[in-house]
Amino acid sequence: MEAEAAKLIGAGLAAIALAGAGVGIGHIFGNYLAGALRNPAAAASQFPNLLLGFALAEATGLFGLVVALIILFVF
C-alpha cells in the first residue's frame, strides 16, 4: 500500500470520532429535554451538567479532527 493511501485511510478512521461526538451530543440534549419535560423544576439545576456533557462530547470530536488533520498534513 502506498503511503498516501495509508494516510487517507488513517485520517478517515480518525474522523469517525466526529460521528461519535454528534451521536453523543444528540443523546445528551435529548435526555436533558426528556428529563426537563418530566420535571421542569429540576431542569435549571441540571443545566450545568448538560453543558459539561456537551463540552466533553465536543472535545472528543475535536480531538479526532485534530488527529485526522495531523495525519493528513504533518506525516
N, C-alpha and C positions, 0 to 999 in steps of 0.2 A: 504494500500500500504506500502510496506517495505521502510525503509529509504534509502537503497542502490538504489532501483529502482527510488525513487524520486530524488536522487542526479544525476543519469544518465539522467533522463528526463530534469531536470533543466539545466544541462551542455549542453545538446543538444540544448535546446531552446536558451541558451546564445550564442552558436556557430553560430546561424543563422546570427548574426551580421557580421560574416566573409563573408557570401554570399552577404550581402548588401554592404559591402565595395568593394568587387570585381565588382559588378554591377556599383557602383558609380565611381570607378576608370576608368572603361571602358567608361562610359559616359563622364567623364572629358577629357580623352585623345582623344576620338572620336570627340567630339565637338571642341576641340582645333585643331585637324588635319583638320576638315572641314573648320573651320574659317581661318586657315593658308593657305589652298589651294585657298580659295576665295580671300584673301587679304594678300599676302606674306609680304607686307611692315609692316603690323601691328602685325605680328607673334612674332617678337622679344619683342615688348612692352607687350604682353600678356603672355610671358613665366613665369614671376614671379607669376602671378595669377594661372597658371597651376600648378606650384609647391606647392602653398598654398592649392589649392583644393585637390591635391594629398595627401598632408600631413594630412589634416583634415579628408579625407575619410579613409586613412590608420589608423589614430589614432582611429577612431570609431571601426574598425575591431580589432585592438589590445586591446582595452578596453573590447570588447566582449570576446576575447580569454582569457584575464586575469580573467574575471568574471567566465568563464567556468572552468578554472583551479582552481580557488579558491573554487568553489563549489565542484569540484571533490576531491581535496586533503586537504582542510582545514576543511570542515564541515563533 
